[in-house]
Amino acid sequence: MMPQWIDVGAVEEVPLRGSRAIKVAGGEEIAVFRTGSGQIYALVNRCPHKHGPLSQGIVHGDSVTCPLHNWVISLATGEAQGTDKGCTPTIPVEVHSGRIMIERAAALRLAA
C-alpha cells in the first residue's frame, strides 16, 4: 500500500518568500511555496493564464505573481486575483517534524 503523503523535503529547503518546483513521478510538477510568515502552500506549477511557471514568480503575502504576465494567484485557493479569471489546482500540504508532505492522491489525480 502506498502512503497517503509524499515527503517533498525539509521546510528550510524552501526559502522564506520563495518556492521550489518538485516533479512527482506520474504526476504534474508541483510548486511548493513558503510565505514570509512561514506558511507552506502547494500548487500545480502553472499559471491558469498562459501556463507560466509559478515557482519562478514573486511570493508576497499569501499570493504569487506569475513571472510571465503578472497575474496574481492566491496560494490558498489557486484563484486569480483582481479582474483576472482562472484557477490553478491546489495540493493539500502538511508539515510534520519540519518535513513538507503533499497529498499523493491529489498530485496524481491531476496527471490523469
All heavy atoms as an XYZ file, in Angstrom:
830
protein
N       0.838     -1.185      0.000
C       0.000      0.000      0.000
C       0.886      1.253      0.000
O       1.825      1.353      0.762
C      -0.900     -0.015      1.245
C      -1.781      1.186      1.333
S      -3.140      0.941      2.474
C      -2.491      1.713      3.931
N       0.567      2.207     -0.867
C       1.346      3.437     -0.964
C       0.912      4.409      0.123
O      -0.275      4.489      0.448
C       1.158      4.072     -2.332
C       1.652      3.193     -3.454
S       1.701      4.067     -4.998
C       3.247      4.902     -4.827
N       1.855      5.146      0.687
C       1.485      6.118      1.707
C       0.600      7.219      1.125
O       0.664      7.516     -0.067
C       2.814      6.678      2.187
C       3.816      6.278      1.178
C       3.268      5.117      0.418
N      -0.213      7.822      1.997
C      -1.120      8.882      1.571
C      -0.384     10.180      1.265
O      -0.826     10.984      0.463
C      -2.163      9.127      2.664
C      -3.127     10.233      2.345
C      -4.129     10.467      3.449
O      -4.183      9.753      4.431
N      -4.930     11.495      3.272
N       0.763     10.387      1.886
C       1.506     11.637      1.758
C       2.874     11.385      1.136
O       3.486     10.356      1.379
C       1.678     12.290      3.132
C       0.360     12.664      3.735
C      -0.387     11.906      4.588
C      -0.382     13.855      3.511
N      -1.550     12.566      4.898
C      -1.568     13.765      4.262
C      -0.156     14.999      2.757
C      -2.533     14.772      4.274
C      -1.107     16.006      2.765
C      -2.284     15.885      3.518
N       3.348     12.343      0.347
C       4.675     12.287     -0.256
C       5.544     13.315      0.452
O       5.209     14.502      0.502
C       4.620     12.623     -1.760
C       3.692     11.664     -2.500
C       6.027     12.598     -2.356
C       3.404     12.085     -3.935
N       6.676     12.876      0.975
C       7.637     13.767      1.612
C       8.429     14.455      0.496
O       9.112     13.801     -0.285
C       8.570     12.964      2.519
C       9.557     13.821      3.293
O       9.956     14.899      2.799
O       9.942     13.402      4.395
N       8.322     15.795      0.425
C       8.995     16.520     -0.649
C      10.174     17.357     -0.156
O      10.761     18.113     -0.920
C       8.004     17.390     -1.456
C       6.995     16.507     -2.175
C       7.310     18.418     -0.587
N      10.520     17.214      1.120
C      11.703     17.897      1.616
C      11.475     18.653      2.902
O      10.364     18.736      3.416
N      12.554     19.203      3.399
C      12.512     19.957      4.650
C      11.992     21.373      4.402
O      12.232     21.952      3.340
C      13.910     20.028      5.262
N      11.311     21.908      5.392
C      10.782     23.269      5.293
C      11.893     24.256      4.956
O      11.735     25.121      4.086
C      10.066     23.671      6.604
C       9.742     25.152      6.629
C       8.805     22.840      6.801
N      13.048     24.118      5.598
C      14.117     25.093      5.374
C      14.733     25.015      3.973
O      15.500     25.897      3.585
C      15.192     25.037      6.459
C      15.790     23.712      6.762
C      14.989     22.854      7.747
O      14.044     23.293      8.417
O      15.324     21.672      7.813
N      14.382     23.994      3.186
C      14.852     23.923      1.801
C      14.092     24.881      0.893
O      14.514     25.132     -0.237
C      14.719     22.493      1.266
C      15.677     21.519      1.923
C      15.446     20.084      1.482
O      14.464     19.798      0.762
O      16.255     19.231      1.883
N      12.971     25.402      1.383
C      12.196     26.388      0.635
C      12.436     27.739      1.310
O      12.108     27.910      2.483
C      10.685     26.045      0.631
C       9.909     27.072     -0.172
C      10.446     24.640      0.097
N      13.022     28.694      0.592
C      13.332     29.973      1.234
C      12.074     30.751      1.617
O      11.026     30.595      0.986
C      14.128     30.718      0.158
C      13.771     30.069     -1.125
C      13.403     28.653     -0.813
N      12.186     31.578      2.656
C      11.088     32.475      3.003
C      10.777     33.350      1.790
O      11.689     33.814      1.100
C      11.458     33.364      4.189
C      11.448     32.688      5.565
C      11.989     33.645      6.620
C      10.054     32.224      5.940
N       9.488     33.540      1.525
C       9.025     34.303      0.358
C       9.594     33.717     -0.935
O       9.935     34.442     -1.871
C       9.358     35.796      0.489
C       8.533     36.498      1.540
C       8.899     37.946      1.721
N      10.241     38.174      2.235
C      10.636     37.967      3.492
N       9.780     37.526      4.377
N      11.877     38.194      3.863
N       9.679     32.380     -0.960
C      10.219     31.710     -2.135
C       9.475     30.420     -2.432
O       8.440     30.123     -1.831
N      10.027     29.654     -3.350
C       9.376     28.411     -3.755
C      10.396     27.408     -4.259
O      11.578     27.708     -4.405
C       8.344     28.687     -4.844
O       8.998     29.163     -5.994
N       9.882     26.244     -4.550
C      10.689     25.141     -5.062
C       9.785     24.290     -5.947
O       8.644     24.004     -5.570
C      11.188     24.360     -3.867
C      12.053     23.224     -4.176
C      12.629     22.662     -2.881
N      13.076     21.349     -3.225
C      12.828     20.258     -2.560
N      12.172     20.305     -1.434
N      13.261     19.109     -2.982
N      10.245     23.910     -7.117
C       9.485     23.050     -8.023
C       9.853     21.602     -7.767
O      11.022     21.276     -7.591
C       9.763     23.424     -9.473
N       8.833     20.741     -7.757
C       9.026     19.320     -7.471
C       8.279     18.510     -8.518
O       7.090     18.730     -8.751
C       8.490     18.975     -6.072
C       9.300     19.720     -5.031
C       8.509     17.478     -5.819
C       8.605     19.912     -3.741
N       8.969     17.585     -9.150
C       8.327     16.681    -10.102
C       7.860     15.447     -9.351
O       8.634     14.799     -8.656
C       9.312     16.289    -11.212
C       8.737     15.369    -12.239
C       7.625     16.025    -13.032
C       7.137     15.079    -14.119
N       5.779     15.303    -14.496
N       6.584     15.142     -9.463
C       6.015     13.953     -8.830
C       5.919     12.868     -9.891
O       5.316     13.086    -10.949
C       4.614     14.254     -8.249
C       3.981     12.997     -7.688
C       4.702     15.333     -7.182
N       6.547     11.723     -9.639
C       6.511     10.619    -10.601
C       5.062     10.266    -10.916
O       4.266     10.016    -10.016
C       7.239      9.406    -10.038
N       4.702     10.304    -12.185
C       3.342     10.003    -12.603
C       2.384     11.163    -12.430
O       1.190     11.014    -12.644
N       2.898     12.339    -12.053
C       2.029     13.492    -11.808
C       2.571     14.753    -12.432
O       3.536     14.741    -13.190
N       1.934     15.858    -12.104
C       2.323     17.181    -12.581
C       3.482     17.727    -11.755
O       3.689     17.303    -10.619
C       1.143     18.152    -12.422
C      -0.031     17.813    -13.271
C      -0.191     18.749    -14.442
O       0.711     19.574    -14.700
O      -1.221     18.633    -15.098
N       4.190     18.711    -12.294
C       5.180     19.409    -11.499
C       4.429     20.277    -10.487
O       3.471     20.965    -10.827
C       6.074     20.279    -12.383
C       7.217     20.902    -11.607
C       8.219     21.584    -12.497
O       7.894     22.677    -12.993
O       9.312     21.021    -12.694
N       4.874     20.223     -9.244
C       4.230     20.942     -8.145
C       5.171     22.052     -7.679
O       6.385     21.848     -7.574
C       3.945     19.984     -6.956
C       3.125     18.769     -7.406
C       3.280     20.726     -5.796
C       1.762     19.063     -7.942
N       4.601     23.214     -7.386
C       5.365     24.316     -6.794
C       5.001     24.381     -5.318
O       3.833     24.457     -4.958
C       5.029     25.628     -7.482
N       6.010     24.314     -4.469
C       5.815     24.431     -3.023
C       6.310     25.814     -2.625
O       7.434     26.195     -2.964
C       6.584     23.329     -2.265
C       6.451     23.512     -0.766
C       6.084     21.950     -2.685
N       5.463     26.559     -1.928
C       5.754     27.942     -1.560
C       5.868     28.076     -0.049
O       5.183     27.378      0.699
C       4.627     28.876     -2.032
C       4.446     28.879     -3.510
C       3.570     27.995     -4.118
C       5.157     29.760     -4.308
C       3.394     27.989     -5.488
C       4.990     29.768     -5.681
C       4.113     28.880     -6.279
N       6.705     29.020      0.370
C       6.839     29.369      1.791
C       6.716     30.889      1.901
O       7.508     31.625      1.305
C       8.175     28.894      2.333
C       8.345     29.073      3.827
C       9.647     28.406      4.244
N      10.001     28.704      5.610
C      11.237     28.683      6.074
N      12.243     28.351      5.277
N      11.484     28.961      7.324
N       5.706     31.336      2.607
C       5.467     32.770      2.736
C       6.439     33.387      3.737
O       7.162     32.682      4.443
C       4.029     33.042      3.204
O       3.867     32.554      4.535
C       3.003     32.398      2.270
N       6.415     34.707      3.831
C       7.258     35.418      4.786
C       6.963     35.047      6.217
O       7.844     35.108      7.077
N       5.721     34.609      6.481
C       5.353     34.186      7.837
C       5.614     32.699      8.062
O       5.335     32.176      9.136
C       3.878     34.504      8.105
O       3.040     33.747      7.243
N       6.138     32.010      7.030
C       6.481     30.595      7.171
C       5.385     29.622      6.783
O       5.567     28.414      6.886
N       4.234     30.108      6.312
C       3.144     29.234      5.879
C       3.562     28.499      4.607
O       4.198     29.079      3.730
C       1.884     30.074      5.620
C       0.661     29.275      5.271
C       0.103     28.505      6.443
O       0.217     28.914      7.581
N      -0.502     27.379      6.148
N       3.205     27.227      4.506
C       3.556     26.400      3.342
C       2.302     26.135      2.509
O       1.245     25.792      3.048
C       4.169     25.050      3.783
C       5.416     25.267      4.637
C       4.455     24.157      2.579
C       6.608     25.827      3.905
N       2.432     26.290      1.198
C       1.355     26.016      0.245
C       1.921     25.202     -0.912
O       3.123     25.252     -1.181
C       0.785     27.313     -0.333
C       0.083     28.193      0.665
C       0.742     29.263      1.260
C      -1.239     27.968      1.007
C       0.101     30.085      2.173
C      -1.897     28.790      1.925
C      -1.218     29.841      2.493
O      -1.850     30.652      3.396
N       1.049     24.510     -1.624
C       1.465     23.776     -2.821
C       0.414     23.951     -3.911
O      -0.783     23.840     -3.656
C       1.660     22.290     -2.508
N       0.884     24.244     -5.109
C       0.031     24.417     -6.290
C       0.658     23.675     -7.457
O       1.869     23.455     -7.479
C      -0.053     25.899     -6.697
C      -0.588     26.924     -5.730
C      -0.384     28.323     -6.307
C      -2.054     26.687     -5.469
N      -0.162     23.350     -8.446
C       0.404     22.880     -9.701
C       1.238     24.037    -10.241
O       0.843     25.202    -10.153
C      -0.712     22.470    -10.681
C      -0.159     22.224    -12.068
C      -1.425     21.226    -10.169
N       2.393     23.740    -10.789
C       3.358     24.773    -11.192
C       3.039     25.373    -12.554
O       3.868     25.375    -13.460
C       4.778     24.192    -11.182
C       5.830     25.267    -11.286
O       5.603     26.407    -10.916
N       6.999     24.894    -11.796
N       1.822     25.895    -12.696
C       1.477     26.583    -13.940
C       0.352     27.584    -13.697
O      -0.640     27.287    -13.047
C       1.128     25.615    -15.060
C      -0.033     24.713    -14.818
C      -0.277     23.803    -16.035
N      -0.929     22.582    -15.654
C      -2.200     22.458    -15.294
N      -2.964     23.503    -15.245
N      -2.704     21.287    -14.965
N       0.549     28.747    -14.224
C      -0.447     29.810    -14.133
C      -1.651     29.435    -15.005
O      -1.482     28.854    -16.083
C       0.181     31.119    -14.621
S      -0.934     32.531    -14.605
N      -2.871     29.783    -14.581
C      -4.044     29.461    -15.394
C      -4.131     30.292    -16.676
O      -4.877     29.949    -17.584
C      -5.220     29.773    -14.463
C      -4.701     30.769    -13.498
C      -3.240     30.429    -13.327
N      -3.334     31.341    -16.792
C      -3.405     32.225    -17.953
C      -2.661     31.639    -19.150
O      -3.272     31.196    -20.110
C      -2.839     33.597    -17.565
C      -2.774     34.569    -18.684
N      -1.647     35.324    -18.920
C      -3.662     34.915    -19.635
C      -1.861     36.102    -19.975
N      -3.069     35.876    -20.424
N      -1.348     31.583    -19.075
C      -0.530     31.076    -20.183
C       0.447     29.992    -19.715
O       1.467     29.758    -20.340
C       0.264     32.213    -20.835
C      -0.592     33.293    -21.467
C      -1.065     32.862    -22.824
C      -1.813     34.025    -23.481
N      -2.218     33.733    -24.820
N       0.120     29.385    -18.578
C       0.890     28.270    -18.014
C       2.309     28.640    -17.623
O       3.215     27.805    -17.679
C       0.882     27.076    -18.958
C      -0.493     26.528    -19.163
N      -0.747     25.203    -19.266
C      -1.709     27.120    -19.261
C      -2.049     24.993    -19.429
N      -2.642     26.161    -19.433
N       2.499     29.896    -17.210
C       3.805     30.320    -16.718
C       4.200     29.544    -15.473
O       3.337     29.092    -14.712
N       5.495     29.363    -15.232
C       5.972     28.600    -14.071
C       5.840     29.423    -12.780
O       6.663     30.291    -12.505
C       7.432     28.314    -14.413
C       7.831     29.474    -15.289
C       6.593     29.851    -16.060
N       4.823     29.149    -12.006
C       4.571     29.918    -10.783
C       5.731     29.833     -9.798
O       5.955     30.766     -9.032
C       3.272     29.462    -10.127
C       2.006     29.784    -10.923
C       0.785     29.192    -10.227
C       1.850     31.282    -11.117
N       6.482     28.741     -9.830
C       7.614     28.600     -8.908
C       8.690     29.655     -9.163
O       9.543     29.889     -8.322
C       8.232     27.203     -9.005
O       8.771     26.996    -10.306
N       8.655     30.304    -10.319
C       9.613     31.353    -10.637
C       9.049     32.746    -10.378
O       9.695     33.748    -10.675
C      10.058     31.222    -12.088
C      10.822     29.951    -12.352
C      11.188     29.786    -13.814
O      11.293     30.758    -14.562
N      11.376     28.552    -14.245
N       7.837     32.798     -9.811
C       7.196     34.074     -9.538
C       7.623     34.682     -8.213
O       8.421     34.103     -7.468
N       7.083     35.851     -7.918
C       7.382     36.569     -6.683
C       6.293     36.266     -5.665
O       5.102     36.468     -5.933
C       7.478     38.078     -6.943
C       8.650     38.354     -7.895
C       7.638     38.855     -5.638
C       8.704     39.774     -8.399
N       6.707     35.784     -4.485
C       5.782     35.480     -3.396
C       5.637     36.741     -2.543
O       6.626     37.333     -2.127
C       6.299     34.300     -2.540
C       5.378     34.042     -1.361
C       6.438     33.044     -3.401
N       4.389     37.142     -2.312
C       4.098     38.313     -1.489
C       2.811     38.040     -0.722
O       1.809     37.655     -1.309
C       3.985     39.588     -2.339
C       3.104     39.429     -3.545
N       1.787     39.802     -3.566
C       3.373     38.900     -4.761
C       1.263     39.522     -4.753
N       2.211     38.963     -5.503
N       2.887     38.178      0.597
C       1.725     37.816      1.416
C       1.392     36.356      1.197
O       2.267     35.491      1.256
N       0.118     36.087      0.901
C      -0.330     34.728      0.606
C      -0.647     34.572     -0.873
O      -1.578     33.864     -1.259
C      -1.566     34.378      1.453
C      -1.210     34.196      2.918
O      -0.091     33.744      3.210
O      -2.056     34.518      3.771
N       0.150     35.232     -1.721
C      -0.045     35.201     -3.172
C       1.301     35.033     -3.868
O       2.352     35.243     -3.279
C      -0.684     36.512     -3.656
O      -1.931     36.719     -3.067
N       1.215     34.671     -5.152
C       2.402     34.623     -6.005
C       2.037     35.348     -7.298
O       0.911     35.230     -7.793
C       2.872     33.174     -6.287
C       1.821     32.343     -7.009
C       4.191     33.171     -7.051
N       2.988     36.122     -7.831
C       2.788     36.801     -9.100
C       3.499     36.019    -10.188
O       4.703     35.753    -10.085
C       3.318     38.247     -9.046
O       2.571     38.958     -8.053
C       3.157     38.943    -10.381
N       2.754     35.638    -11.213
C       3.318     34.862    -12.321
C       4.408     35.676    -13.017
O       4.226     36.869    -13.281
C       2.211     34.496    -13.305
S       2.826     33.572    -14.743
N       5.541     35.037    -13.339
C       6.640     35.761    -13.969
C       6.379     36.148    -15.432
O       7.071     37.003    -15.965
C       7.818     34.787    -13.872
C       7.184     33.440    -13.854
C       5.887     33.628    -13.099
N       5.372     35.560    -16.074
C       5.146     35.864    -17.484
C       4.305     37.113    -17.712
O       4.668     37.983    -18.487
C       4.488     34.676    -18.197
C       5.318     33.405    -18.315
C       4.582     32.367    -19.157
C       6.679     33.686    -18.902
N       3.134     37.203    -17.054
C       2.205     38.292    -17.348
C       1.649     38.956    -16.091
O       0.617     39.621    -16.146
C       1.067     37.791    -18.225
C       1.548     37.249    -19.537
N       1.654     35.886    -19.765
C       1.994     37.864    -20.653
C       2.124     35.698    -20.991
N       2.342     36.877    -21.548
N       2.315     38.737    -14.953
C       1.964     39.409    -13.696
C       0.584     39.080    -13.141
O       0.029     39.870    -12.389
C       2.127     40.937    -13.830
C       3.557     41.324    -14.047
O       4.462     40.733    -13.465
N       3.785     42.300    -14.901
N       0.038     37.940    -13.485
C      -1.204     37.525    -12.829
C      -0.868     37.204    -11.377
O       0.152     36.571    -11.091
C      -1.774     36.288    -13.491
C      -2.608     36.564    -14.708
C      -2.365     37.493    -15.687
C      -3.797     35.881    -15.079
N      -3.334     37.417    -16.642
C      -4.226     36.443    -16.299
C      -4.525     34.854    -14.517
C      -5.387     36.009    -16.955
C      -5.675     34.421    -15.170
C      -6.093     34.997    -16.367
N      -1.737     37.615    -10.468
C      -1.557     37.339     -9.049
C      -2.471     36.168     -8.680
O      -3.680     36.216     -8.908
C      -1.880     38.584     -8.194
C      -1.751     38.252     -6.713
C      -0.947     39.729     -8.570
N      -1.872     35.120     -8.125
C      -2.588     33.885     -7.798
C      -2.573     33.684     -6.281
O      -1.516     33.760     -5.650
C      -1.920     32.665     -8.480
C      -1.752     32.895     -9.990
C      -2.675     31.379     -8.177
C      -3.023     33.092    -10.768
N      -3.738     33.404     -5.708
C      -3.834     33.099     -4.278
C      -3.169     31.758     -4.013
O      -3.498     30.753     -4.656
C      -5.299     33.044     -3.842
O      -5.415     32.441     -2.567
N      -2.261     31.711     -3.050
C      -1.626     30.442     -2.689
C      -2.600     29.521     -1.966
O      -2.479     28.304     -2.039
C      -0.393     30.703     -1.816
C       0.750     31.441     -2.510
C       1.847     31.781     -1.506
C       1.313     30.626     -3.667
N      -3.573     30.087     -1.278
C      -4.536     29.285     -0.520
C      -5.587     28.624     -1.407
O      -5.955     27.474     -1.184
C      -5.224     30.147      0.539
N      -6.043     29.344     -2.444
C      -7.145     28.828     -3.260
C      -6.767     28.521     -4.694
O      -7.507     27.835     -5.399
C      -8.311     29.839     -3.295
O      -7.868     31.017     -4.004
C      -8.793     30.184     -1.894
N      -5.643     29.070     -5.166
C      -5.250     28.921     -6.559
C      -5.968     29.874     -7.502
O      -5.704     29.910     -8.696
N      -6.898     30.681     -6.978
C      -7.693     31.600     -7.791
C      -6.888     32.825     -8.203
O      -6.135     33.378     -7.402
C      -8.925     32.082     -7.010
C      -9.958     31.020     -6.760
C     -10.773     30.651     -7.990
O     -10.894     31.483     -8.919
O     -11.283     29.527     -8.024
N      -7.088     33.257     -9.457
C      -6.516     34.513     -9.915
C      -7.197     35.646     -9.161
O      -8.393     35.580     -8.856
C      -6.723     34.659    -11.416
N      -6.431     36.686     -8.850
C      -6.942     37.820     -8.074
C      -7.276     38.992     -8.997
O      -6.842     39.033    -10.147
C      -5.896     38.247     -7.041
C      -5.446     37.114     -6.121
C      -6.585     36.557     -5.284
O      -7.077     37.226     -4.400
N      -6.994     35.342     -5.589
N      -8.023     39.946     -8.470
C      -8.388     41.133     -9.239
C      -9.366     40.796    -10.344
O     -10.252     39.959    -10.166
N      -9.176     41.405    -11.507
C     -10.101     41.197    -12.622
C      -9.765     39.956    -13.445
O     -10.540     39.563    -14.304
C     -10.096     42.430    -13.558
O      -8.776     42.637    -14.033
C     -10.592     43.672    -12.826
N      -8.607     39.343    -13.187
C      -8.229     38.135    -13.918
C      -9.081     36.962    -13.466
O      -9.476     36.866    -12.309
C      -6.739     37.824    -13.700
C      -5.843     38.916    -14.252
O      -6.182     39.481    -15.311
O      -4.813     39.206    -13.627
N      -9.359     36.048    -14.384
C     -10.193     34.884    -14.077
C      -9.438     33.608    -14.419
O      -8.842     33.493    -15.487
C     -11.505     34.919    -14.879
C     -12.355     36.144    -14.608
C     -12.894     36.136    -13.212
C     -13.723     37.384    -12.962
N     -13.664     37.840    -11.607
N      -9.473     32.654    -13.510
C      -8.826     31.366    -13.724
C      -8.390     30.796    -12.393
O      -8.410     31.489    -11.369
N      -8.034     29.530    -12.400
C      -7.658     28.865    -11.161
C      -6.583     27.815    -11.441
O      -6.666     27.079    -12.418
C      -8.884     28.201    -10.534
S      -8.587     27.525     -8.900
N      -5.604     27.784    -10.575
C      -4.562     26.767    -10.592
C      -4.905     25.749     -9.514
O      -5.243     26.135     -8.392
C      -3.188     27.406    -10.275
O      -2.881     28.326    -11.311
C      -2.106     26.359    -10.188
N      -4.853     24.454     -9.804
C      -5.169     23.464     -8.771
C      -4.234     23.542     -7.564
O      -3.022     23.716     -7.710
C      -4.992     22.123     -9.499
C      -5.171     22.458    -10.947
C      -4.590     23.838    -11.109
N      -4.818     23.448     -6.394
C      -4.050     23.420     -5.152
C      -3.823     21.966     -4.744
O      -4.589     21.080     -5.113
C      -4.773     24.151     -4.010
O      -6.029     23.519     -3.779
C      -4.980     25.630     -4.346
N      -2.774     21.738     -3.979
C      -2.437     20.411     -3.475
C      -2.446     20.492     -1.952
O      -1.778     21.351     -1.377
C      -1.023     19.971     -3.941
C      -0.878     20.070     -5.457
C      -0.684     18.579     -3.425
C      -1.750     19.144     -6.242
N      -3.203     19.613     -1.283
C      -3.161     19.608      0.181
C      -1.729     19.380      0.669
O      -0.998     18.550      0.120
C      -4.072     18.448      0.566
C      -5.031     18.335     -0.582
C      -4.184     18.653     -1.799
N      -1.346     20.151      1.667
C       0.010     20.090      2.189
C      -0.039     20.126      3.715
O      -0.904     20.773      4.296
C       0.870     21.251      1.619
C       0.341     22.597      2.017
C       2.317     21.118      1.978
N       0.866     19.389      4.328
C       1.016     19.386      5.781
C       2.505     19.412      6.104
O       3.324     19.017      5.283
C       0.394     18.135      6.410
C      -1.110     18.079      6.310
C      -1.714     16.889      7.038
O      -0.973     16.086      7.650
O      -2.944     16.745      6.980
N       2.816     19.886      7.293
C       4.195     19.871      7.764
C       4.245     18.990      9.002
O       3.456     19.161      9.933
C       4.694     21.290      8.084
C       6.087     21.238      8.687
C       4.675     22.159      6.836
N       5.141     17.990      8.978
C       5.342     17.078     10.106
C       6.829     17.036     10.440
O       7.640     16.716      9.561
C       4.861     15.660      9.775
C       3.390     15.570      9.541
N       2.474     15.596     10.561
C       2.677     15.468      8.393
C       1.260     15.506     10.058
N       1.353     15.434      8.738
N       7.157     17.379     11.659
C       8.546     17.338     12.123
C       9.498     18.059     11.169
O      10.580     17.561     10.846
C       8.996     15.889     12.330
O       8.171     15.256     13.269
N       9.067     19.214     10.673
C       9.907     20.002      9.790
C       9.977     19.517      8.357
O      10.745     20.050      7.552
N       9.164     18.513      7.992
C       9.147     17.958      6.643
C       7.845     18.357      5.954
O       6.771     18.320      6.557
C       9.249     16.431      6.658
C      10.452     15.865      7.379
C      11.755     16.141      6.707
N      11.840     15.527      5.377
C      12.871     15.680      4.560
N      13.903     16.424      4.921
N      12.890     15.113      3.387
N       7.938     18.727      4.682
C       6.768     19.106      3.891
C       6.201     17.854      3.244
O       6.919     17.114      2.564
C       7.141     20.131      2.813
C       7.732     21.385      3.463
C       5.923     20.473      1.947
C       8.373     22.335      2.477
N       4.915     17.650      3.443
C       4.222     16.481      2.898
C       3.084     16.964      1.996
O       2.295     17.812      2.406
C       3.637     15.637      4.030
C       4.589     15.362      5.181
S       5.977     14.356      4.733
C       5.229     12.751      4.772
N       3.019     16.439      0.755
C       1.890     16.749     -0.115
C       1.046     15.494     -0.280
O       1.554     14.372     -0.198
C       2.321     17.308     -1.485
C       3.159     16.307     -2.271
C       3.049     18.634     -1.316
C       3.430     16.727     -3.704
N      -0.245     15.692     -0.501
C      -1.159     14.559     -0.616
C      -0.940     13.837     -1.947
O      -1.076     14.429     -3.020
C      -2.601     15.038     -0.507
C      -3.592     13.896     -0.498
C      -5.010     14.397     -0.417
O      -5.509     14.908     -1.438
O      -5.601     14.278      0.673
N      -0.599     12.581     -1.869
C      -0.292     11.768     -3.057
C      -1.476     11.713     -4.039
O      -1.305     11.931     -5.230
C       0.083     10.349     -2.628
C       0.370      9.406     -3.811
C       0.705      8.004     -3.349
N       1.859      7.969     -2.490
C       3.135      7.996     -2.901
N       3.395      8.067     -4.188
N       4.119      7.950     -2.038
N      -2.664     11.429     -3.546
C      -3.812     11.250     -4.420
C      -4.088     12.520     -5.226
O      -4.372     12.455     -6.426
C      -5.052     10.854     -3.605
N      -3.990     13.689     -4.600
C      -4.241     14.952     -5.314
C      -3.181     15.186     -6.376
O      -3.480     15.594     -7.486
C      -4.280     16.108     -4.329
N      -1.923     14.932     -6.049
C      -0.845     15.142     -7.015
C      -0.981     14.214     -8.219
O      -0.759     14.616     -9.351
C       0.507     14.929     -6.331
N      -1.376     12.976     -7.998
C      -1.508     12.020     -9.089
C      -2.802     12.204     -9.869
O      -2.830     12.006    -11.082
C      -1.411     10.594     -8.555
C      -0.045     10.234     -7.965
C      -0.063      8.816     -7.420
C       1.077     10.428     -8.964
N      -3.872     12.621     -9.204
C      -5.171     12.828     -9.857
C      -5.035     13.915    -10.937
O      -5.661     13.834    -11.980
C      -6.208     13.225     -8.813
C      -7.583     13.494     -9.355
C      -8.631     13.712     -8.275
N      -8.226     14.681     -7.254
C      -7.952     14.368     -5.972
N      -8.029     13.122     -5.557
N      -7.603     15.292     -5.113
N      -4.205     14.893    -10.694
C      -4.045     15.990    -11.647
C      -3.364     15.551    -12.923
O      -3.470     16.203    -13.945
C      -3.266     17.124    -10.985
C      -4.005     17.771     -9.814
C      -3.085     18.707     -9.069
C      -5.229     18.494    -10.300
N      -2.659     14.444    -12.893
C      -1.963     13.952    -14.083
C      -2.912     13.214    -15.013
O      -2.620     13.034    -16.185
C      -0.819     13.017    -13.675
N      -4.036     12.784    -14.479
C      -4.978     11.982    -15.276
C      -5.715     12.802    -16.313
O      -5.782     13.970    -16.283
C      -5.976     11.308    -14.336
